[in-house]
């Protein structure tokens, strides 16, 4: 269990400060919002959306129903940081320290071996973006979100923060609407099946930084795509904020898989929003790994608006001491004969806290639906905490619904058996944990599966005694 090495410097060390513009700490003003829009040369409709988001943010109190946000110092956050780098399609054109960070993560190597295209964001802006030619020839669009606003204004205007995640959705969506920057735009034409994943990696480098990338994926009728996202940040003593937004539009007969491993540092508040609208016979798949951040509030959601639509969500959350992972999934069955599954696994170590928070809602007209939710929690140590808060709203009686929840500790018999085979107690616990998360890991692309296993194994170190 100890035969691997992982370079912790990508999580512990910040690179050289290359920013050419930083907003003042706590500055969230109309002047700043207009400046962001100006430097991006945005159309008037986008500026209006930003200003509306700011107005709603100022009118709306912080949420008080989940983990405590008391330690999130909004007056210290820098809401816009430009690294002063031009976007490139060559890794060699990036500064050595930044290129070294992505090399340690393994992104350039993965791009060569197993990806259709890669985007890399550093603080508030995308610094690298490239799509393989074979997919360009088929009409696939894979762009920096800022670039897409310029190149595909009609398509972006139709789908950006309108029906999927409206700017009035909640407090941190309002903030996101006001100051979003960078991210990914993907359009898959009708009938095109992208057989190799597209990937983006988001690095938040600045102290007291805020990152607000926007991901918008439109899978046209009968198309397929797998998008993979990774995230990291160095460790500081003061809080950082991540409030990204993901919108998936899965049109008739299309399929989108969205895989992510979010490993923000423990000083980060990860208050992310991810949602899919799924049309007739479409499929949305969420595969999520959440660890690292001090507080996470993240609930990938699907709204099934077309008959025969489907949503599958598979997630793992890990909380060590000083962490509260409040995660889950939400599904709205708004059409007949729609189907959903939610499998949520969590690990709490010592005083770490995990919470499953989910909603399944089935509308009055949504007959013939089926849904299943399974929540499994593993506790390591006497002080570990796990909560399960499922909500089920069913407005007709012609549905099939199942919910199962289990919570347990690692058994002494299992540990004894493995130790009798020559493992130490700590390695025995790591092996049991690896088996517990295996259903999630096997659904991730190889490099992310390896990373998730290694990171959780590292977090388990010192869990004995």
Residue pairs with C-beta under 8 A, 6 or more apart in sequence:
1 423
1 427
1 430
1 431
1 457
2 427
4 454
4 457
6 451
6 454
6 455
6 458
7 104
8 458
9 104
10 101
10 104
10 105
10 232
10 234
11 232
11 233
11 234
11 235
11 263
11 265
11 292
12 234
12 235
13 234
14 205
14 206
14 207
14 234
14 236
15 97
15 98
15 101
15 205
16 95
16 97
17 205
17 206
18 83
18 84
18 85
18 95
18 98
19 81
19 82
19 83
19 84
19 123
19 206
20 82
20 83
20 84
21 39
21 80
21 81
21 82
21 84
22 78
22 80
22 81
22 82
22 206
23 32
23 78
23 79
23 80
23 81
24 78
25 75
25 76
25 77
25 78
25 208
26 74
26 75
26 76
26 77
27 78
27 79
28 54
28 57
28 74
28 79
28 175
28 178
28 179
30 51
30 54
32 79
32 80
32 179
33 47
33 50
33 51
33 54
33 178
33 179
34 47
34 51
35 80
36 50
36 80
36 179
36 181
37 46
37 47
37 50
39 82
40 146
40 149
40 181
41 150
42 149
43 149
43 153
43 157
45 157
46 149
46 160
49 160
49 161
49 167
49 177
50 177
50 178
50 179
50 180
51 178
52 167
52 177
53 167
53 173
53 174
53 175
53 176
53 177
53 178
54 174
54 177
54 178
56 167
56 168
56 174
56 177
57 171
57 174
57 175
57 178
60 170
60 171
60 174
61 171
62 69
62 171
63 69
63 170
63 171
63 297
66 297
66 326
66 355
66 357
67 295
67 296
67 297
67 324
67 326
67 353
67 355
68 295
68 324
69 269
69 295
71 239
71 294
71 295
72 239
72 241
72 269
72 295
73 208
73 238
73 239
74 241
76 208
76 238
76 239
77 208
77 209
77 210
77 239
77 240
77 241
78 206
78 208
78 209
78 210
79 179
79 210
79 212
80 124
80 179
80 181
80 210
81 123
81 124
81 206
81 209
81 210
82 123
82 124
82 125
83 122
83 123
83 124
83 125
83 127
83 205
85 94
85 95
85 98
85 122
85 125
85 127
87 125
87 126
87 127
87 128
87 129
87 144
87 147
88 94
88 127
88 128
89 128
89 129
89 130
91 99
91 102
91 108
91 128
92 99
94 102
94 127
94 128
98 122
98 127
101 203
102 108
102 120
102 128
102 201
102 203
103 109
105 201
105 230
105 232
106 447
107 118
107 120
107 199
107 201
107 230
108 118
110 118
110 199
110 447
111 117
111 118
111 130
111 199
114 196
114 197
114 445
114 446
114 447
115 196
115 197
115 198
115 199
115 228
116 131
116 132
116 134
116 135
116 140
116 142
116 194
116 195
116 196
116 197
116 198
117 129
117 130
117 131
117 132
117 135
117 142
117 198
117 199
118 128
118 129
118 130
118 198
118 199
118 200
118 201
119 126
119 128
119 129
119 130
119 142
119 144
119 184
119 199
119 200
119 201
120 126
120 127
120 128
120 129
120 200
120 201
120 203
121 127
121 182
121 183
121 200
121 201
121 202
121 203
121 211
121 213
122 203
122 205
123 203
123 204
123 205
123 206
123 209
123 211
124 181
124 182
124 211
124 212
125 146
125 181
125 182
126 144
126 145
126 146
126 147
126 182
126 183
129 142
129 143
129 144
129 147
131 140
131 142
131 198
132 196
135 142
135 194
138 189
138 192
139 189
139 192
140 186
140 187
140 188
140 189
140 192
140 194
141 148
141 152
141 185
141 186
141 187
142 184
142 185
142 186
142 198
143 151
143 152
143 184
143 185
143 186
144 182
144 183
144 184
144 185
145 180
145 182
145 183
145 184
145 185
145 213
145 214
145 215
145 216
146 181
146 182
146 183
147 185
148 155
148 156
148 185
148 216
149 156
152 185
152 187
155 187
155 218
156 185
156 216
159 216
159 218
159 247
159 249
160 214
160 216
160 247
161 167
161 173
161 177
161 245
161 247
163 277
164 247
164 248
164 249
164 275
164 276
164 277
164 303
165 173
165 245
165 247
165 273
165 275
166 173
167 173
167 174
167 177
168 174
169 273
170 273
172 243
172 271
172 273
173 243
173 245
173 273
175 212
175 243
176 212
176 214
176 243
176 244
176 245
176 273
179 210
179 212
180 212
180 213
180 214
180 245
181 212
181 213
182 213
182 214
183 200
183 213
183 214
183 215
183 216
183 244
184 200
184 213
184 214
184 215
184 216
184 217
184 227
185 215
185 216
185 217
186 198
186 215
186 216
186 217
186 218
186 225
186 227
187 217
187 218
187 220
188 194
188 217
188 218
188 219
188 220
188 223
188 224
188 225
188 254
189 220
189 223
190 220
190 221
190 222
190 223
191 220
191 221
191 222
191 223
192 220
192 223
192 224
193 223
193 224
193 225
194 223
194 224
194 225
194 226
195 224
196 226
197 226
197 227
197 228
197 259
197 445
198 225
198 226
198 227
198 228
199 227
199 228
199 229
199 230
200 215
200 227
200 228
200 229
200 230
201 229
201 230
201 231
201 232
202 211
202 213
202 229
202 230
202 231
202 232
202 244
203 231
203 232
203 233
204 211
204 231
204 232
204 233
204 240
204 242
204 264
204 268
205 233
205 234
206 240
207 236
207 238
207 240
208 236
208 238
208 239
208 240
209 233
209 240
209 241
210 240
210 241
210 242
210 243
211 240
211 241
211 242
211 243
211 244
212 242
212 243
212 244
212 245
213 244
213 245
214 244
214 245
214 246
214 247
215 227
215 229
215 244
215 245
215 246
215 247
216 247
216 249
217 225
217 227
217 246
217 247
217 248
217 249
217 256
217 258
218 249
218 251
219 225
219 248
219 249
219 250
219 251
219 254
219 255
219 256
219 282
220 251
220 254
221 251
221 252
221 253
221 254
222 252
222 253
222 254
223 251
223 254
223 255
224 254
224 255
224 256
225 255
225 256
225 257
226 256
226 257
226 259
226 445
227 256
227 257
227 258
227 259
228 259
228 260
228 445
228 448
229 258
229 259
229 260
229 261
229 262
230 260
230 261
230 262
230 263
230 448
230 451
231 242
231 260
231 261
231 262
231 263
231 264
232 263
232 264
232 265
232 292
233 240
233 242
233 264
233 265
233 268
234 265
235 265
235 266
235 267
236 265
236 267
237 267
238 267
239 267
239 268
239 269
239 294
240 264
240 265
240 267
240 268
240 269
241 268
241 269
241 271
242 264
242 268
242 269
242 270
242 271
242 272
242 293
243 271
243 272
243 273
244 272
244 273
245 272
245 273
245 274
246 258
246 272
246 273
246 274
246 275
246 300
247 275
247 276
248 256
248 258
248 274
248 275
248 276
248 277
248 284
249 276
249 277
250 256
250 276
250 277
250 278
250 279
250 282
250 283
250 284
250 309
251 279
251 282
252 279
252 280
252 281
252 282
252 306
253 280
253 281
253 282
254 279
254 282
254 283
255 282
255 283
255 284
255 285
256 276
256 282
256 283
256 284
256 285
257 285
257 287
258 274
258 276
258 284
258 285
258 286
258 287
258 300
259 287
259 288
259 443
259 444
259 445
259 448
260 287
260 288
260 289
261 288
261 289
261 444
261 448
261 451
261 452
262 270
262 272
262 288
262 289
262 290
262 291
262 292
262 293
262 296
262 298
263 289
263 291
263 292
263 451
263 455
264 270
264 292
264 293
265 292
265 293
266 292
266 293
266 294
266 322
266 323
267 294
268 292
268 293
268 294
269 293
269 294
269 295
270 290
270 293
270 295
270 296
270 297
270 298
271 295
271 296
271 297
271 298
272 296
272 297
272 298
273 298
274 286
274 298
274 299
274 300
274 301
275 300
275 301
275 302
275 303
276 284
276 286
276 300
276 301
276 302
276 303
276 311
277 302
277 303
277 305
278 284
278 302
278 303
278 304
278 305
278 306
278 309
278 310
278 311
279 305
279 306
279 309
280 306
280 307
280 308
280 309
280 335
281 306
281 307
281 308
281 309
282 306
282 309
282 310
283 309
283 310
283 311
283 312
284 302
284 309
284 310
284 311
284 312
285 311
285 312
285 313
285 314
286 300
286 302
286 311
286 312
286 313
286 314
286 315
286 329
287 314
287 315
287 440
287 443
287 444
288 298
288 300
288 313
288 314
288 315
288 316
288 327
288 440
289 315
289 316
289 440
289 444
289 448
289 452
290 296
290 298
290 315
290 316
290 317
290 318
290 325
290 327
291 317
291 318
291 319
291 325
291 455
291 456
291 459
292 455
293 323
293 325
294 322
294 323
294 324
295 323
295 324
295 326
296 317
296 323
296 324
296 325
296 326
296 327
297 326
297 327
298 326
298 327
299 327
299 328
299 329
299 330
299 357
299 358
299 359
300 313
300 315
300 329
300 330
301 329
301 330
301 331
301 332
302 311
302 313
302 329
302 330
302 331
302 332
302 340
303 331
303 332
303 334
304 310
304 311
304 331
304 332
304 333
304 334
304 335
304 338
304 340
304 366
305 334
305 335
306 335
306 338
307 335
307 336
307 337
307 338
308 335
308 337
308 338
309 335
309 338
309 339
310 338
310 339
310 340
311 331
311 339
311 340
311 341
312 340
312 341
313 329
313 331
313 340
313 341
313 342
313 343
313 344
314 343
314 439
314 440
314 443
315 327
315 328
315 329
315 343
315 344
315 345
315 440
316 345
316 346
316 347
316 437
316 440
316 441
316 452
317 325
317 327
317 344
317 345
317 346
317 347
317 354
318 325
318 346
318 347
318 349
318 352
318 354
318 456
318 459
319 325
319 346
319 347
319 348
319 349
319 352
319 353
319 354
320 349
320 350
320 352
320 459
321 349
321 350
321 351
321 352
322 351
322 352
323 352
323 353
324 352
324 353
324 354
324 355
325 346
325 352
325 353
325 354
325 355
326 354
326 355
326 357
327 344
327 346
327 354
327 355
327 356
327 357
328 342
328 344
328 355
328 356
328 357
328 358
328 389
329 342
329 344
329 358
330 358
330 359
330 360
330 361
331 340
331 342
331 359
331 360
331 361
331 371
332 361
332 363
333 340
333 360
333 361
333 362
333 363
333 366
333 369
333 371
333 399
334 363
334 366
335 363
335 365
335 366
336 365
336 366
336 367
336 368
336 369
337 367
337 368
337 369
338 366
338 369
339 369
339 370
339 371
340 360
340 369
340 370
340 371
340 372
341 371
341 372
341 373
342 358
342 360
342 371
342 372
342 373
342 374
343 374
343 376
343 439
343 440
344 356
344 358
344 373
344 374
344 375
344 376
345 375
345 376
345 377
345 378
345 436
345 437
345 439
345 440
346 354
346 356
346 375
346 376
346 377
346 378
346 386
347 354
347 377
347 378
347 380
347 433
347 436
347 437
347 456
348 354
348 377
348 378
348 379
348 380
348 381
348 384
348 385
348 386
349 380
349 381
349 384
349 459
349 460
349 463
350 380
350 381
350 383
350 384
350 463
351 381
351 383
351 384
351 385
352 384
352 385
353 385
353 386
353 387
354 377
354 385
354 386
354 387
355 386
355 387
355 388
355 389
356 375
356 377
356 386
356 387
356 388
356 389
356 390
356 405
357 389
358 373
358 375
358 389
358 390
358 391
359 390
359 391
359 392
359 393
360 371
360 373
360 390
360 391
360 392
360 393
360 401
361 392
361 393
361 394
361 395
362 369
362 371
362 393
362 394
362 395
362 396
362 399
362 401
363 395
363 396
364 395
364 396
365 396
366 395
366 396
366 399
367 396
367 398
367 399
368 398
368 399
369 399
369 400
370 399
370 400
370 401
371 399
371 400
371 401
371 402
372 401
372 402
372 403
373 390
373 402
373 403
373 404
374 403
374 404
374 405
375 388
375 390
375 404
375 405
375 406
376 405
376 406
376 407
376 436
377 386
377 388
377 405
377 406
377 407
377 408
378 407
378 408
378 409
378 410
378 433
378 436
379 385
379 386
379 407
379 408
379 409
379 410
380 409
380 410
380 429
380 433
380 460
380 463
381 463
386 407
388 405
388 407
390 403
390 405
392 401
392 403
394 401
410 429
410 432
410 433
414 428
414 432
415 425
415 428
415 429
415 432
418 427
418 428
418 431
418 432
419 425
419 428
423 431
425 464
426 460
426 461
426 462
426 463
426 464
429 460
429 463
429 464
430 457
430 460
433 456
433 457
433 460
434 441
434 453
434 456
434 457
437 452
437 453
437 456
440 452
441 449
441 452
441 453
442 449
444 452
